[in-house]
């Protein structure tokens, strides 16, 4: 039997070890989910909403506990972990209030006595979730799926097994356990088995593009509906009429969220040449002010990366970029203690370099110079990724025009990109397909059925 380990990335200390689940246990979980979902789908939207409201209350009540556990298991600064937990509560409250209207029947004009579209649950959704937002990723997938009448089985990343069990206890206490929301510790091979199983109706996956291709291949062969939120190399575009100080501050904030370990964080900063030096000066000052340290300390803004191999990969990507001609504006890199990586800023980054082509999952920023607006758009779109993007400038019509040209699922003007229950979230190209959150997310795992009465 395989085992999963939780290791403190700040000290490399083994925190806990958990037994994996056997195939027999996984079959039992899927069976219970199928039966729980059949009863749950009969519940009114009001009854479902009451359970989500209870979950929101528990998330608020246990926010400090959850934040401390995130700090221990994956190095998230405590304040950010608390904010993540409270955001989960808001997500539950949002769907508790809005899902009934989102899933209401839609009357369609026709020559028939009546014709309408109804939204019915698919069954059980398997959610394969990452480590970087151990509560938010699970809640943002589960809340809309449950309100739509589905059951959810979550396979968390091993690094945050303790967080997954804490979250499971909250779902249980809110009356959403006993098959409706289940947590399993499964191998890649077992995940493939579950995807193909008749009791799994659909799949949502958040992770790397490589992982997304693997699960999509299995799901495609089994003809299972999928939503994939994959990697990103978000371009933040600074126009020549931008408020440079504001842009630098927001760009730095986005680059360092979750110690740089976010799919939708700013990674490539494409700056028009006329303001590049001013932006670099202010941006470097903002990044240099970050406090690297113990994630439980109140003053820490950058904790360790989640694993040593992630730290080493980021170091390799930065070094390959420097070797290819990138300029170091702020030196940083792998630190001797734990999985810490001191923030680094590179300039003179060009297509072909690792810092331009690859996803930098950690606190390394790549500044790219653009000759003019068209060059800026071309550089932003010269990526296999298309998750998020941002534009900074003072003329509304111009910033909107540039934003509409960016090949991304989410684009913010004069702010950094963030997921929000009110807005659909997802990407294009190698950043995946389908949408989470908002009206579109709650309908992803429903059967959009035409009902025509002659």
Secondary structure as the mmCIF struct_conf table of DSSP 4:
data_model
#
loop_
_struct_conf.conf_type_id
_struct_conf.id
_struct_conf.beg_label_comp_id
_struct_conf.beg_label_asym_id
_struct_conf.beg_label_seq_id
_struct_conf.end_label_comp_id
_struct_conf.end_label_asym_id
_struct_conf.end_label_seq_id
STRN STRN1 UNK A 3 UNK A 7
TURN_TY1_P TURN_TY1_P1 UNK A 9 UNK A 11
STRN STRN2 UNK A 14 UNK A 19
HELX_RH_AL_P HELX_RH_AL_P1 UNK A 23 UNK A 40
TURN_TY1_P TURN_TY1_P2 UNK A 41 UNK A 42
BEND BEND1 UNK A 43 UNK A 43
HELX_RH_AL_P HELX_RH_AL_P2 UNK A 45 UNK A 61
TURN_TY1_P TURN_TY1_P3 UNK A 62 UNK A 62
HELX_RH_AL_P HELX_RH_AL_P3 UNK A 63 UNK A 74
HELX_RH_AL_P HELX_RH_AL_P4 UNK A 78 UNK A 102
TURN_TY1_P TURN_TY1_P4 UNK A 103 UNK A 103
BEND BEND2 UNK A 104 UNK A 104
STRN STRN3 UNK A 106 UNK A 107
BEND BEND3 UNK A 111 UNK A 113
STRN STRN4 UNK A 114 UNK A 121
BEND BEND4 UNK A 123 UNK A 123
STRN STRN5 UNK A 124 UNK A 128
BEND BEND5 UNK A 131 UNK A 131
TURN_TY1_P TURN_TY1_P5 UNK A 132 UNK A 135
HELX_RH_AL_P HELX_RH_AL_P5 UNK A 136 UNK A 147
TURN_TY1_P TURN_TY1_P6 UNK A 148 UNK A 149
STRN STRN6 UNK A 151 UNK A 155
HELX_RH_3T_P HELX_RH_3T_P1 UNK A 158 UNK A 160
HELX_RH_AL_P HELX_RH_AL_P6 UNK A 161 UNK A 173
TURN_TY1_P TURN_TY1_P7 UNK A 174 UNK A 175
TURN_TY1_P TURN_TY1_P8 UNK A 177 UNK A 180
STRN STRN7 UNK A 181 UNK A 184
HELX_RH_AL_P HELX_RH_AL_P7 UNK A 188 UNK A 196
BEND BEND6 UNK A 197 UNK A 197
TURN_TY1_P TURN_TY1_P9 UNK A 198 UNK A 199
STRN STRN8 UNK A 202 UNK A 206
BEND BEND7 UNK A 207 UNK A 207
HELX_RH_AL_P HELX_RH_AL_P8 UNK A 209 UNK A 221
TURN_TY1_P TURN_TY1_P10 UNK A 222 UNK A 223
STRN STRN9 UNK A 225 UNK A 229
STRN STRN10 UNK A 234 UNK A 238
TURN_TY1_P TURN_TY1_P11 UNK A 240 UNK A 241
BEND BEND8 UNK A 242 UNK A 242
HELX_RH_AL_P HELX_RH_AL_P9 UNK A 244 UNK A 256
HELX_RH_3T_P HELX_RH_3T_P2 UNK A 257 UNK A 260
TURN_TY1_P TURN_TY1_P12 UNK A 263 UNK A 264
BEND BEND9 UNK A 265 UNK A 265
STRN STRN11 UNK A 266 UNK A 272
HELX_RH_AL_P HELX_RH_AL_P10 UNK A 273 UNK A 288
TURN_TY1_P TURN_TY1_P13 UNK A 289 UNK A 289
STRN STRN12 UNK A 292 UNK A 292
BEND BEND10 UNK A 293 UNK A 293
TURN_TY1_P TURN_TY1_P14 UNK A 295 UNK A 296
BEND BEND11 UNK A 297 UNK A 297
TURN_TY1_P TURN_TY1_P15 UNK A 298 UNK A 299
BEND BEND12 UNK A 301 UNK A 301
STRN STRN13 UNK A 302 UNK A 302
BEND BEND13 UNK A 306 UNK A 306
HELX_RH_AL_P HELX_RH_AL_P11 UNK A 308 UNK A 323
TURN_TY1_P TURN_TY1_P16 UNK A 324 UNK A 325
STRN STRN14 UNK A 327 UNK A 330
STRN STRN15 UNK A 333 UNK A 334
BEND BEND14 UNK A 336 UNK A 337
TURN_TY1_P TURN_TY1_P17 UNK A 338 UNK A 339
STRN STRN16 UNK A 341 UNK A 342
STRN STRN17 UNK A 344 UNK A 347
BEND BEND15 UNK A 348 UNK A 348
TURN_TY1_P TURN_TY1_P18 UNK A 351 UNK A 352
BEND BEND16 UNK A 353 UNK A 353
HELX_RH_AL_P HELX_RH_AL_P12 UNK A 354 UNK A 357
BEND BEND17 UNK A 358 UNK A 358
BEND BEND18 UNK A 362 UNK A 363
STRN STRN18 UNK A 364 UNK A 370
BEND BEND19 UNK A 371 UNK A 372
HELX_RH_AL_P HELX_RH_AL_P13 UNK A 373 UNK A 381
BEND BEND20 UNK A 383 UNK A 384
BEND BEND21 UNK A 387 UNK A 387
STRN STRN19 UNK A 388 UNK A 392
BEND BEND22 UNK A 394 UNK A 394
HELX_RH_AL_P HELX_RH_AL_P14 UNK A 396 UNK A 405
BEND BEND23 UNK A 406 UNK A 406
BEND BEND24 UNK A 408 UNK A 409
STRN STRN20 UNK A 410 UNK A 413
BEND BEND25 UNK A 414 UNK A 415
TURN_TY1_P TURN_TY1_P19 UNK A 421 UNK A 422
BEND BEND26 UNK A 423 UNK A 423
STRN STRN21 UNK A 425 UNK A 425
BEND BEND27 UNK A 428 UNK A 428
HELX_RH_3T_P HELX_RH_3T_P3 UNK A 429 UNK A 431
STRN STRN22 UNK A 432 UNK A 433
BEND BEND28 UNK A 434 UNK A 434
STRN STRN23 UNK A 436 UNK A 436
BEND BEND29 UNK A 437 UNK A 437
HELX_RH_AL_P HELX_RH_AL_P15 UNK A 438 UNK A 444
TURN_TY1_P TURN_TY1_P20 UNK A 445 UNK A 445
STRN STRN24 UNK A 446 UNK A 453
#
